Amino acid sequence: MQPMAQMYAGAEIALLTQHGKQRVIAPALEDALGCRVRHVDGYDTDLLGTFTRDIPRFGTQAEAARKKACIAMELAGGPFGLGSEGAFVPDPFMGMAPWNVEVIAFIDYLRDLEVVGVAQGRSNFHRLLTNEWPALDAFAREAGFPDQQLAVRPGDEYDRRIRKGIHTWPALKAALAWAAEDGWVIEETAAAAMVFGGDVFLKQARPGEAPLLSLSVPGALDLAWLESEEERYGAVASDADGNGPYRVWSNGRVQGNGRSGLIFDGVRLRLGISQGARPLSEPMAITQVDGHDILTVANQPALANLAHHLPQLERELSRLPLHLFMAGITFGDPEHAVAEGRYHLLPLISANADDRSVTVPVLLSPGDRLFWALRQPPAAEQDMRLTLDRLGADTLEAPEFGPLFSCQGRGAGFYGGDDRDLALLAERYPGLPLIGFYGNGEIAHLNGMNRLLQYSAVLGLAYV
């Protein structure tokens, strides 16, 4: 067989893209193969799905890239086609940092050959919830605007109204006015403080004292620190490296290492976790894994098992946004684990059609128990009610204050404009002072160890 570098010397390969990817792909491929990459753009590739979610992608990334390669061949009237499809997901290590996965497919119709490649790494994908121009202006400059184009949508992740491809300052300012005109943008920049009196104060913890109020920026999150023996609760700030506007502050100064661990003195603290997802199945045994890929669950291909447990009208997995699906890993006796909150929810990074596996950000083992879940506002609200019931089950005493840390993906935007977690707390404990923030990950103690959670709310109720 001829070396590939000779097989395609002088050949014309059609590439379908409308987002400038030819500027990156063409030079690399032409140098390697001696071919000529022809950019074709007579088809709106956004019709196959967008990462901004205004148009859902049907099928996997590889299937979308393959479809684009076939369309490229049709438009060019040639036997060789290229297509690519990108996705922004949580990183596969800790599920926190923005991560870009790019899939490219090459089809050789003459030789009945298909080659699929995958590249992935840290991305420049960030988001901001605001209705103030100074905050958006600072965010845009930090992101590299206008070279880095931006998209603006109302503050509800289910709302498909969107303005994208924004690349001028007047257009960005107009888009902010449009999104905020009906009160859709629901978060404002703010500072908050809580003053403690009497015998209640925060202090540096001595060895053995717990639970520790633990705050960190993503770039400073150290596993040895997170998984130390002391019970921790808290959150991770929402900038990428600790050099942005979010810092960790304690003892009157910004902490150079980007994290802190403090303890409340003079109070009894009860801690609860609301992970807030609708269970789609009972816990089942994971039967085969390969690294971060779950291959089989209950001896079925993982993707087939998930599809089987979807509601009847939602059986076509490709038509549902993958970022709303979760894998719940239970602890202890699985029979009542979900009802008792003894589980850890993991985001699904990808659904892989080739081997019908799913990818998660942590390493699991055969025998671990898993249930499928779907992020839904009613389920999250009900789970917060159950969390409050558990925290107050054996006392009539009212708490004095509470720290609350919620994920950016679970707040007013998730609930459609009104943070139901805060509303439930106000309903249960009128006038209760709360302090905390929406972060990039929540820290909590589960099943005997500290864990980093996603899409959750970590609540403390302090009693004097």
VEXTI-349853 format. One record per residue (C-alpha): residue in one letter; residue number from 1; chain; y, z, x. Coordinates in steps of 0.001 Angstrom, whole numbers, plus 524288, in hexadecimal, padded with zeros to 5 digits. Last residue first. Layout:
N
- A:NUM:A:Y:Z:X
...
END
This chain:
464
- V:464:A:87263:90CE4:79C8A
- Y:463:A:86AAC:90145:79782
- A:462:A:86BE0:8F3AB:79D75
- L:461:A:865B9:8E7D2:796D3
- G:460:A:8624C:8DCE8:7A04B
- L:459:A:86038:8CED3:79C5A
- V:458:A:85A6B:8C32D:7A37F
- A:457:A:85BE5:8B65B:79C06
- S:456:A:8534A:8AABA:79F03
- Y:455:A:8545E:89C01:7A13A
- Q:454:A:84E83:89DA2:7AEE5
- L:453:A:8486A:8A962:7B580
- L:452:A:84795:8AE1B:7C396
- R:451:A:83D95:8B8C5:7C4DA
- N:450:A:83C76:8C6B3:7C9B2
- M:449:A:82EAC:8CC1E:7C9CC
- G:448:A:825B0:8D50D:7C20E
- N:447:A:82308:8CC11:7B69C
- L:446:A:83145:8C87C:7B4AB
- H:445:A:83D82:8CE26:7BAF3
- A:444:A:84983:8C5DD:7B85B
- I:443:A:8531A:8BCC8:7BF35
- E:442:A:8598F:8B1E2:7B76B
- G:441:A:85CD0:8A45B:7BC55
- N:440:A:868D1:89BB7:7BD7E
- G:439:A:871E5:8A4E4:7B65D
- Y:438:A:87926:8A805:7A9EB
- F:437:A:88028:8B4D2:7AC78
- G:436:A:87FB4:8C386:7AADD
- I:435:A:88699:8CEA4:7A3EB
- L:434:A:8846F:8D4A6:796A2
- P:433:A:88BB8:8DF87:78F8A
- L:432:A:884DF:8E303:782AC
- G:431:A:88E9C:8E22C:77782
- P:430:A:8844C:8E05E:76D0B
- Y:429:A:8766C:8E2AD:77247
- R:428:A:86C91:8DAD1:76A53
- E:427:A:87617:8D0C3:764D1
- A:426:A:87DD8:8CFC7:77172
- L:425:A:8711B:8CE0C:778F1
- L:424:A:86CA9:8C39D:76F66
- A:423:A:87996:8BC4A:770AF
- L:422:A:878D4:8BCBF:77F84
- D:421:A:86B3B:8B6C0:77F4D
- R:420:A:86FA4:8AD0D:774E7
- D:419:A:87973:8A6C1:77E1B
- D:418:A:880EC:89E55:7745E
- G:417:A:88384:88FC5:77695
- G:416:A:8766F:88911:77485
- Y:415:A:86D23:893A6:77939
- F:414:A:86A8C:88CF9:78634
- G:413:A:87905:88AA5:78864
- A:412:A:87C80:898B9:784D1
- G:411:A:872E4:89DE6:78EAC
- R:410:A:865BD:89AC9:7944F
- G:409:A:8662B:88FDE:79E4F
- Q:408:A:8706D:89725:7A633
- C:407:A:86641:8A1ED:7A6FC
- S:406:A:869B5:8AF57:7A1E8
- F:405:A:86CC3:8BC34:7A8A7
- L:404:A:8704C:8C827:7A09F
- P:403:A:87471:8D587:7A5D1
- G:402:A:8757C:8DF96:79AE7
- F:401:A:87DF8:8EAC9:79661
- E:400:A:87D33:8F834:79019
- P:399:A:8701F:8F65B:78951
- A:398:A:86E2D:8FBFC:77BAA
- E:397:A:8640D:906A9:779D5
- L:396:A:85A19:904B5:76F09
- T:395:A:84F25:9037D:778F6
- D:394:A:84104:8FF0C:7798D
- A:393:A:841CB:8F092:7760E
- G:392:A:84F31:8EDC3:77BB3
- L:391:A:84B49:8E514:7871A
- R:390:A:83FD1:8DF0E:77FB8
- D:389:A:84818:8DBB6:773C8
- L:388:A:852C2:8D5F0:77C66
- T:387:A:848AB:8CD2F:782FC
- L:386:A:84311:8C954:775C8
- R:385:A:8509A:8C544:7710C
- M:384:A:8529E:8BDB1:77DBF
- D:383:A:845C3:8B69F:77B32
- Q:382:A:84A3B:8B2E6:76D8A
- E:381:A:856C5:8AD0C:772ED
- A:380:A:84F64:8A582:77D61
- A:379:A:845C9:8A043:77354
- P:378:A:850DC:89BEF:76A58
- P:377:A:857DE:89549:775DF
- Q:376:A:84C18:88D5F:77A58
- R:375:A:845C3:88C2C:787B7
- L:374:A:837E5:8876F:785A0
- A:373:A:82BD7:88E8E:78A78
- W:372:A:81E70:88B83:78FEE
- F:371:A:81550:896BB:79337
- L:370:A:80F45:899A1:7A05D
- R:369:A:80585:8A35F:7A5BB
- D:368:A:8026E:8A336:7B440
- G:367:A:7F3F8:8A086:7B688
- P:366:A:7F623:89556:7BFF7
- S:365:A:80210:898A4:7C839
- L:364:A:810B5:89672:7C73A
- L:363:A:81AE0:8925F:7D13A
- V:362:A:828CA:89261:7CC1C
- P:361:A:832AD:887F0:7C7E0
- V:360:A:82A0F:8814F:7BD8F
- T:359:A:82445:87394:7BD33
- V:358:A:81C3E:86E45:7B1EF
- S:357:A:80FA9:86670:7B2EA
- R:356:A:80B0B:85A6B:7AB84
- D:355:A:805D0:85420:7B80B
- D:354:A:80E74:847EF:7B788
- A:353:A:81738:84CA5:7AC75
- N:352:A:81DAB:85785:7B437
- A:351:A:8264C:86094:7AC3D
- S:350:A:83117:86619:7B4CD
- I:349:A:8387F:8726D:7B839
- L:348:A:8331E:87A7F:7AD0C
- P:347:A:83AFB:8870E:7ACCE
- L:346:A:83395:893E8:7AEC1
- L:345:A:833A9:89F42:7A52D
- H:344:A:82E42:8AC43:7A9EB
- Y:343:A:8260D:8B48B:7A0C1
- R:342:A:82405:8C236:79BB3
- G:341:A:82D97:8C1B0:79047
- E:340:A:82570:8CA47:78762
- A:339:A:82310:8BFAE:77D40
- V:338:A:81FB9:8B5EF:787FB
- A:337:A:8167A:8BF0B:78F38
- H:336:A:80EFD:8C394:7832D
- E:335:A:80200:8BCB8:785AA
- P:334:A:804D0:8B951:793ED
- D:333:A:80135:8C6DC:79931
- G:332:A:808E0:8C7FD:7A5D1
- F:331:A:813B2:8BE71:7A93F
- T:330:A:81665:8B174:7A2A9
- I:329:A:81B90:8A4C4:7A884
- G:328:A:823DE:89D1B:79EC7
- A:327:A:825AA:88EA2:7A199
- M:326:A:83273:88961:79C4E
- F:325:A:83729:87D6D:794EA
- L:324:A:845BB:87B9A:7922F
- H:323:A:84858:8743E:79EED
- L:322:A:83E3E:86A0E:79AEB
- P:321:A:846FA:8648F:79042
- L:320:A:83DBE:85F93:785A2
- R:319:A:83A82:8514D:78323
- S:318:A:830F9:85061:78E7F
- L:317:A:828A4:85B15:788AF
- E:316:A:824DC:8534A:77CB6
- R:315:A:81E9B:85E2D:774C4
- E:314:A:82B5C:862B7:76EBD
- L:313:A:82877:860C8:7604A
- Q:312:A:81B8D:86807:7612B
- P:311:A:82144:87385:7688A
- L:310:A:81DA8:8733F:776F2
- H:309:A:8112F:879F6:77B1E
- H:308:A:80962:86D97:77DA7
- A:307:A:8147F:867E5:785C2
- L:306:A:813F1:873B0:78ECF
- N:305:A:80535:8727C:79083
- A:304:A:8067B:863F9:79328
- L:303:A:810A9:866CA:79DA4
- A:302:A:80819:87141:7A3D8
- P:301:A:7FBEE:868E4:7A445
- Q:300:A:7F1AF:870E0:79CF6
- N:299:A:7E888:87B02:7A307
- A:298:A:7EFB7:8862C:79C28
- V:297:A:7FBD9:881A2:7A385
- T:296:A:7FA52:876DE:7AD92
- L:295:A:80263:87101:7B896
- I:294:A:80D76:87AC5:7BA1F
- D:293:A:8155E:87504:7C552
- H:292:A:81CBB:87E07:7CEA1
- G:291:A:811E1:87D58:7D8B7
- D:290:A:80623:87714:7D237
- V:289:A:80156:87F0A:7C6B1
- Q:288:A:7F505:87FCE:7BE56
- T:287:A:7F02F:888BB:7B36B
- I:286:A:7FC67:88F4C:7AE4F
- A:285:A:7F749:89888:7A3ED
- M:284:A:7FD93:898A1:79690
- P:283:A:80809:8A139:79039
- E:282:A:809DC:89D94:781D3
- S:281:A:811B5:89177:77EEC
- L:280:A:81F36:88C55:77B66
- P:279:A:826B2:898C6:77E46
- R:278:A:8352C:897B6:77A9D
- A:277:A:83DBB:89BDD:785EC
- G:276:A:84704:8A727:7881B
- Q:275:A:8453B:8AD49:7956A
- S:274:A:84B42:8BA2A:7912D
- I:273:A:849EF:8C4C0:79B73
- G:272:A:84C6B:8D33D:799AD
- L:271:A:85116:8DE70:7A222
- R:270:A:8539F:8EC91:79E60
- L:269:A:85D0E:8F3EC:7A71F
- R:268:A:85EDD:9028E:7A71F
- V:267:A:86C7A:9058C:7AC15
- G:266:A:8738B:90E23:7B60A
- D:265:A:87215:904F9:7C190
- F:264:A:8710E:8F651:7C006
- I:263:A:86AD5:8EF95:7CBB1
- L:262:A:86F6E:8E4D6:7D4A1
- G:261:A:86928:8D94C:7DBA7
- S:260:A:871C1:8CE8C:7E12E
- R:259:A:87151:8C02F:7E4C3
- G:258:A:878EA:8B586:7EBC6
- N:257:A:876BC:8BA4A:7F9BA
- G:256:A:8856C:8BB89:7FC03
- Q:255:A:8874B:8C43E:7F038
- V:254:A:894E8:8C2DD:7EA97
- R:253:A:89BCD:8CFEC:7EB5E
- G:252:A:89F34:8DC38:7E3D9
- N:251:A:891D1:8E296:7E495
- S:250:A:88BC2:8D6CE:7DDEE
- W:249:A:88EA0:8C84A:7DC37
- V:248:A:88560:8BCC1:7DB34
- R:247:A:88C6B:8AFBC:7DB3E
- Y:246:A:88E73:8A49B:7D18C
- P:245:A:89A08:89B90:7D44C
- G:244:A:89251:89336:7DDEB
- N:243:A:88CB6:896CD:7EB2D
- G:242:A:880B9:89DF1:7E5FC
- D:241:A:87801:8920E:7E761
- A:240:A:87577:88BA4:7DA3C
- D:239:A:87E95:892CF:7D0F3
- S:238:A:87937:89971:7C4E4
- A:237:A:877AC:8A789:7C8B3
- V:236:A:869F4:8AD19:7C8BE
- A:235:A:86696:8B81A:7BF7B
- G:234:A:86371:8C668:7BD4B
- Y:233:A:85794:8CF2A:7BD3D
- R:232:A:84FD6:8D50E:7C869
- E:231:A:8448E:8DEAD:7C9EA
- E:230:A:84382:8E2E7:7D81C
- E:229:A:8374A:8DE0F:7DF1A
- S:228:A:83E0F:8D221:7E4D9
- E:227:A:83B40:8C4E5:7DE9C
- L:226:A:84970:8C08A:7DD7B
- W:225:A:84D4A:8C50C:7EB25
- A:224:A:8415A:8BEFC:7F19C
- L:223:A:84378:8B2E2:7E93E
- D:222:A:85181:8B138:7EDF6
- L:221:A:85BE4:8AC6D:7E497
- A:220:A:867BD:8AA34:7ED46
- G:219:A:869CB:89BBF:7EA52
- P:218:A:8680B:89E33:7DBD5
- V:217:A:872B3:8A8AA:7DAF5
- S:216:A:86DB6:8B65F:7D8C7
- L:215:A:86EC1:8C242:7CFF0
- S:214:A:86521:8CD80:7CECE
- L:213:A:86769:8D99E:7C687
- L:212:A:85C86:8E1C2:7CC6C
- P:211:A:852FE:8E936:7C3E9
- A:210:A:85054:8F147:7CBDA
- E:209:A:851B5:8FB2D:7D6C8
- G:208:A:846F7:8FB47:7E11D
- P:207:A:84FF6:8F9F3:7ECCF
- R:206:A:85DE8:8FDB4:7E8F8
- A:205:A:8657D:8F4B3:7E017
- Q:204:A:873C6:8F188:7E276
- K:203:A:87BB1:8F6BD:7D739
- L:202:A:8803C:8F39B:7C984
- F:201:A:88641:8FE57:7C14C
- V:200:A:88424:906F6:7B56B
- D:199:A:88772:9157B:7B6B6
- G:198:A:89441:914A5:7AF4F
- G:197:A:899AA:906F9:7AE8E
- F:196:A:89535:8F8F2:7B07F
- V:195:A:89EBB:8ED85:7AFE4
- M:194:A:89957:8E027:7AC71
- A:193:A:89FD0:8D3CD:7B16A
- A:192:A:89FFA:8C5A5:7AD0C
- A:191:A:8A5D2:8B932:7B26C
- A:190:A:8A6C3:8AC9E:7AADD
- T:189:A:8A4CD:89DEB:7AAF1
- E:188:A:8A24E:8994D:79D2B
- E:187:A:895CD:895E9:7961D
- I:186:A:8940E:88F59:788E8
- V:185:A:8978F:88133:789DE
- W:184:A:89526:87CD2:77BD5
- G:183:A:8A1F4:88234:77651
- D:182:A:8A4B5:875CC:76EB3
- E:181:A:8AE46:86FFA:77889
- A:180:A:8A70E:87507:7847F
- A:179:A:89EAD:8692C:7878B
- W:178:A:8A9C3:85F64:7852F
- A:177:A:8B395:8671A:78D3E
- L:176:A:8A9D9:867E1:7987A
- A:175:A:8A749:8593B:79790
- A:174:A:8B5D7:8564A:79821
- K:173:A:8B73E:85E3E:7A4A9
- L:172:A:8ABBF:85719:7AABB
- A:171:A:8B101:849D4:7A6A6
- P:170:A:8BE44:84CF9:7ACA1
- W:169:A:8B791:8514B:7B95D
- T:168:A:8AF8D:844E6:7BADA
- H:167:A:8A0DA:842F8:7BC94
- I:166:A:89A5C:846F7:7AFCE
- G:165:A:88D24:8402A:7AED7
- K:164:A:88A04:848B3:7A338
- R:163:A:89001:84CDB:79652
- I:162:A:88609:853A7:78DD2
- R:161:A:881E3:85637:77FE6
- R:160:A:8737B:8593C:78069
- D:159:A:87509:86777:77C2E
- Y:158:A:86890:86F09:77F1A
- E:157:A:86E11:87521:78B9C
- D:156:A:87980:87ABC:783FA
- G:155:A:8865C:87C78:78B31
- P:154:A:88BA5:86F0E:787C1
- R:153:A:88971:86458:791F9
- V:152:A:8903F:85FD8:79E3C
- A:151:A:88A2C:85735:7A8BB
- L:150:A:88EDD:85600:7B6C3
- Q:149:A:88F93:84B91:7C151
- Q:148:A:88E3F:84F81:7CF8C
- D:147:A:89822:84707:7D6B5
- P:146:A:8A22D:84C8D:7CD13
- F:145:A:89E7F:85796:7CEEB
- G:144:A:897E0:85DD0:7DAB3
- A:143:A:89143:86925:7D39B
- E:142:A:89AFE:87300:7D92D
- R:141:A:8A647:86AD3:7D40A
- A:140:A:8A021:869FA:7C68D
- F:139:A:89D9D:8789B:7C5D0
- A:138:A:8AB8D:87BE0:7C9B3
- D:137:A:8B122:872AC:7BF4C
- L:136:A:8A799:877C2:7B51C
- A:135:A:8ABE1:885C6:7B78C
- P:134:A:8BA4F:8821C:7B779
- W:133:A:8B858:879F6:7AAF9
- E:132:A:8B318:884D8:7A282
- N:131:A:8A86E:8830D:79845
- T:130:A:89D16:886FA:7A0DF
- L:129:A:88E73:885B0:7A2D6
- L:128:A:88B65:88003:7B030
- R:127:A:87FDE:87826:7B52A
- H:126:A:87A6E:87413:7C22D
- F:125:A:87200:868E1:7C752
- N:124:A:874BF:86653:7D5B6
- S:123:A:86650:865DC:7D8BA
- R:122:A:85C9E:86CCA:7E17E
- G:121:A:850B0:86466:7E426
- Q:120:A:8472A:85A69:7DF15
- A:119:A:8418E:84D31:7E25F
- V:118:A:83620:84700:7DB2D
- G:117:A:82FCD:839CC:7DD6A
- V:116:A:827CE:8312F:7D467
- V:115:A:82108:824B9:7D8ED
- E:114:A:81B07:81B23:7CF43
- L:113:A:812CC:80F6D:7D29F
- D:112:A:80CFC:804DE:7C9F3
- R:111:A:80E34:7FBA2:7D5A2
- L:110:A:81714:7F1BE:7CF0E
- Y:109:A:81DCF:7FBBA:7C64D
- D:108:A:82279:8040F:7D1B7
- I:107:A:8289D:81005:7CB7E
- F:106:A:830E8:81A09:7D2C4
- A:105:A:833C2:82732:7CC85
- I:104:A:83DE0:83139:7D0EB
- V:103:A:83DE6:83F97:7CCC7
- E:102:A:8496C:84873:7D004
- V:101:A:84873:85738:7CE66
- N:100:A:85565:85E6F:7CFD5
- W:99:A:855F9:86D43:7D07D
- P:98:A:86099:876B9:7CC22
- A:97:A:85D6C:88441:7D1AB
- M:96:A:856B5:88EC7:7C9B6
- G:95:A:84847:88C30:7C714
- M:94:A:843F7:89420:7D2EC
- F:93:A:83C60:88A08:7DAB1
- P:92:A:83B4D:87DF5:7D21D
- D:91:A:84A30:87C61:7D07C
- P:90:A:84EBD:87C05:7C26C
- V:89:A:84F7B:86E21:7BD04
- F:88:A:85828:86219:7BDF1
- A:87:A:850EC:85567:7BB99
- G:86:A:851B3:847CA:7C15C
- E:85:A:84B3C:83AFB:7BDAC
- S:84:A:8499F:82EF3:7C611
- G:83:A:845B2:820E7:7C3D9
- L:82:A:84187:815C5:7CCBA
- G:81:A:83B97:808A8:7C937
- F:80:A:83444:7FD77:7CFBD
- P:79:A:82E8F:7F191:7C8C5
- G:78:A:83B5D:7EABC:7C564
- G:77:A:842C2:7E664:7B941
- A:76:A:84E3A:7EF0F:7BCE4
- L:75:A:84FBE:7F533:7AF64
- E:74:A:84119:7F646:7AD27
- M:73:A:83E92:7FBCF:7BAAF
- A:72:A:84957:80605:7B8DE
- I:71:A:843AF:809AD:7AB91
- C:70:A:8369D:80C73:7B20E
- A:69:A:83D11:814D4:7BC9D
- K:68:A:844B3:81C43:7B237
- K:67:A:83834:81F48:7AABB
- R:66:A:8319E:8242E:7B72E
- A:65:A:83D1B:82D56:7B9DE
- A:64:A:83C3D:832A3:7ABEC
- E:63:A:82D84:83486:7AD07
- A:62:A:82F16:83B84:7BA0C
- Q:61:A:83953:844A4:7B44B
- T:60:A:83050:84808:7A913
- G:59:A:830B0:8434B:79B18
- F:58:A:83C1A:84130:791E4
- R:57:A:848F5:84560:797E0
- P:56:A:85243:84B77:78E2A
- I:55:A:85FC0:84539:78C43
- D:54:A:86AFB:84F0D:78C51
- R:53:A:862A5:856DE:795E1
- T:52:A:86C23:85601:7A16F
- F:51:A:8606A:851A6:7A97B
- T:50:A:86060:84539:7A177
- G:49:A:8556E:83DD7:79AA5
- L:48:A:84FC5:8301A:799AF
- L:47:A:85BFE:82B14:792C9
- D:46:A:8636D:82FC5:79EBD
- T:45:A:85D8C:82419:7A5DF
- D:44:A:866F6:81AF4:79EC2
- Y:43:A:86144:80DA9:7A240
- G:42:A:86758:801E8:7A903
- D:41:A:86949:80961:7B599
- V:40:A:8619C:8025E:7C028
- H:39:A:86335:805A3:7CE97
- R:38:A:85B6E:7FC8B:7D750
- V:37:A:854CE:8030A:7E2DE
- R:36:A:851CC:7F950:7EDA5
- C:35:A:84579:7FB75:7F59B
- G:34:A:843A5:7FE30:80416
- L:33:A:83AC9:80965:80078
- A:32:A:8407C:8155F:8073E
- D:31:A:84E8B:810EB:80925
- E:30:A:84F39:80B1F:7FB70
- L:29:A:8498F:81769:7F574
- A:28:A:8531D:820CD:7FBE8
- P:27:A:85EFD:8181C:7F9B8
- A:26:A:85B92:8159C:7EB58
- I:25:A:85899:8237E:7E6E9
- V:24:A:8657A:82A5A:7E9D7
- R:23:A:86F81:8206B:7E52C
- Q:22:A:865F3:81BEA:7DAB2
- K:21:A:86710:8295D:7D48B
- G:20:A:87484:825D7:7CF34
- H:19:A:872BC:82BA1:7C19E
- Q:18:A:86F28:81F98:7B9B1
- T:17:A:861A3:81D82:7BF3B
- L:16:A:85716:81318:7BEA2
- L:15:A:85218:80EAB:7CBE5
- A:14:A:84C31:8011F:7CD7C
- I:13:A:844A5:7FE3E:7DA08
- E:12:A:846F0:7F10C:7E084
- A:11:A:83D1B:7EDEA:7EB26
- G:10:A:8416B:7EA02:7F8DB
- A:9:A:83757:7F2BF:7FF72
- Y:8:A:82F90:7F92B:7F483
- M:7:A:821C0:7F8A8:7F9C0
- Q:6:A:82638:7F9B5:807E9
- A:5:A:82B45:807C7:80778
- M:4:A:81FF5:80B21:7FE6A
- P:3:A:81641:8081C:80946
- Q:2:A:80D98:7FCD4:80500
- M:1:A:80000:80000:80000
END
